Amino acid sequence: MNPIIEKTKEIITLLGYPEAEIAIDEERRKVIVLIDDRFVADNVETILPAIDHVVNIVLKKEGLIPHVVDLNYYRKERERLITELVRAAARKATLTKEDVELPAMNGYERRLVHMEIASRPELRTESTGVGKERRVVIKLVV
């Protein structure tokens, strides 16, 4: 068994979910954890950062490459929504020729925005704000 899957499975079992399914996407350095539990489903936004943190501490300690943890495909769906939002904001910035400010996002989500806009030479991005209020502004290159 893959050592990253093995270590993640140990952690999730210790959390009380021995029946959880663990998979790995090596290309994206992502560990997918599927837990069929109502409490987890209702609180995934709160639980995910904690599990991600613990898994990566253990992986580092074991000399393994850190991976992004995706719990019940929450990140995958969030990435899809952010990509849609960014594409719409990019169209708006191009049509109106005005800056478009996106809602506050965490660092991982802001990175997704920057990467999506990087393929559009007519646009650029800039992060503004501090802490939980940090957001990305999409600007037209003049």
C-alpha positions as CSV (number, residue, x, y, z in Angstrom):
1,M,0.0,0.0,0.0
2,N,1.1,3.6,-0.7
3,P,2.7,5.0,2.5
4,I,0.8,8.3,2.1
5,I,-2.5,6.3,1.9
6,E,-1.3,4.2,4.8
7,K,-0.5,7.1,7.1
8,T,-3.7,9.0,6.2
9,K,-5.8,5.8,6.9
10,E,-4.1,5.5,10.3
11,I,-5.0,9.1,11.2
12,I,-8.6,8.8,10.0
13,T,-9.1,5.5,11.9
14,L,-7.8,7.2,15.1
15,L,-10.4,9.9,14.5
16,G,-13.1,7.2,14.6
17,Y,-13.7,6.5,11.0
18,P,-12.1,3.1,10.2
19,E,-14.5,2.6,7.3
20,A,-13.3,5.7,5.4
21,E,-12.1,5.3,1.9
22,I,-8.7,6.9,1.0
23,A,-7.4,7.4,-2.5
24,I,-4.5,9.4,-3.9
25,D,-4.0,11.6,-7.0
26,E,-0.2,11.7,-7.3
27,E,-0.4,14.1,-10.3
28,R,-2.1,16.8,-8.2
29,R,-0.5,15.7,-5.0
30,K,-3.9,15.2,-3.5
31,V,-5.3,12.7,-0.9
32,I,-9.0,12.1,-1.2
33,V,-10.7,11.0,2.0
34,L,-14.3,9.8,1.8
35,I,-16.2,9.6,5.1
36,D,-19.9,8.6,5.1
37,D,-21.0,10.4,8.2
38,R,-23.6,13.1,8.7
39,F,-21.5,15.1,11.2
40,V,-18.6,15.2,8.8
41,A,-20.8,16.2,5.9
42,D,-22.4,19.0,7.9
43,N,-19.0,20.3,9.1
44,V,-16.6,19.6,6.3
45,E,-15.6,23.2,6.0
46,T,-14.4,23.2,9.6
47,I,-13.0,19.7,9.8
48,L,-11.1,19.7,6.5
49,P,-8.3,22.2,7.5
50,A,-7.7,20.3,10.7
51,I,-7.4,17.0,9.0
52,D,-5.2,18.5,6.2
53,H,-2.9,20.0,8.9
54,V,-2.5,16.8,10.9
55,V,-2.0,14.6,7.8
56,N,0.7,16.9,6.5
57,I,2.5,17.1,9.9
58,V,2.6,13.3,9.9
59,L,3.7,13.1,6.3
60,K,6.5,15.6,6.9
61,K,7.7,13.7,10.0
62,E,7.8,10.5,8.0
63,G,9.8,12.2,5.2
64,L,7.0,12.0,2.7
65,I,5.9,14.7,0.3
66,P,3.0,16.9,1.7
67,H,-0.3,16.5,-0.1
68,V,-3.5,18.5,-0.2
69,V,-6.3,16.7,1.6
70,D,-9.8,16.7,0.0
71,L,-12.6,15.5,2.3
72,N,-15.7,14.2,0.6
73,Y,-14.7,16.1,-2.6
74,Y,-15.3,19.4,-0.9
75,R,-12.1,21.0,-2.4
76,K,-12.9,19.6,-5.9
77,E,-16.3,21.2,-5.9
78,R,-15.0,24.5,-4.4
79,E,-12.3,24.6,-7.1
80,R,-14.9,24.2,-9.8
81,L,-17.1,27.0,-8.3
82,I,-14.0,29.3,-8.0
83,T,-13.0,28.6,-11.6
84,E,-16.5,29.5,-12.8
85,L,-16.5,32.7,-10.6
86,V,-13.1,33.7,-12.0
87,R,-14.1,33.2,-15.6
88,A,-17.2,35.3,-15.1
89,A,-15.2,38.0,-13.4
90,A,-12.6,37.9,-16.2
91,R,-15.3,38.4,-18.8
92,K,-16.7,41.3,-16.7
93,A,-13.3,43.0,-16.3
94,T,-12.7,42.7,-20.1
95,L,-16.1,44.0,-21.1
96,T,-16.4,46.9,-18.6
97,K,-12.7,47.7,-18.5
98,E,-13.0,48.1,-14.7
99,D,-11.4,46.2,-11.9
100,V,-13.4,43.3,-10.5
101,E,-12.9,42.5,-6.8
102,L,-13.6,38.9,-5.8
103,P,-14.9,37.8,-2.3
104,A,-12.4,37.1,0.5
105,M,-10.7,33.7,0.0
106,N,-8.1,31.6,1.7
107,G,-4.5,31.4,0.3
108,Y,-5.2,28.1,-1.6
109,E,-8.3,29.6,-3.3
110,R,-6.5,32.9,-4.1
111,R,-3.7,30.8,-5.7
112,L,-6.3,29.1,-8.0
113,V,-7.5,32.6,-9.1
114,H,-4.0,33.8,-9.9
115,M,-3.3,30.6,-11.8
116,E,-6.5,30.8,-13.8
117,I,-5.9,34.5,-14.8
118,A,-2.2,33.8,-15.6
119,S,-3.3,32.3,-18.9
120,R,-5.0,35.5,-19.9
121,P,-2.3,38.1,-21.0
122,E,-4.8,40.9,-21.1
123,L,-5.6,40.6,-17.4
124,R,-3.6,40.6,-14.2
125,T,-4.4,39.9,-10.6
126,E,-3.5,41.6,-7.3
127,S,-4.2,40.4,-3.8
128,T,-5.4,43.1,-1.3
129,G,-6.6,43.1,2.3
130,V,-5.3,41.4,5.4
131,G,-6.0,38.1,7.1
132,K,-9.5,36.6,6.5
133,E,-10.4,39.7,4.4
134,R,-7.7,39.1,1.8
135,R,-9.1,39.0,-1.7
136,V,-8.1,39.1,-5.3
137,V,-8.7,42.0,-7.7
138,I,-8.7,41.2,-11.4
139,K,-7.5,44.1,-13.5
140,L,-7.3,44.8,-17.2
141,V,-3.7,45.4,-18.5
142,V,-3.6,48.8,-20.2
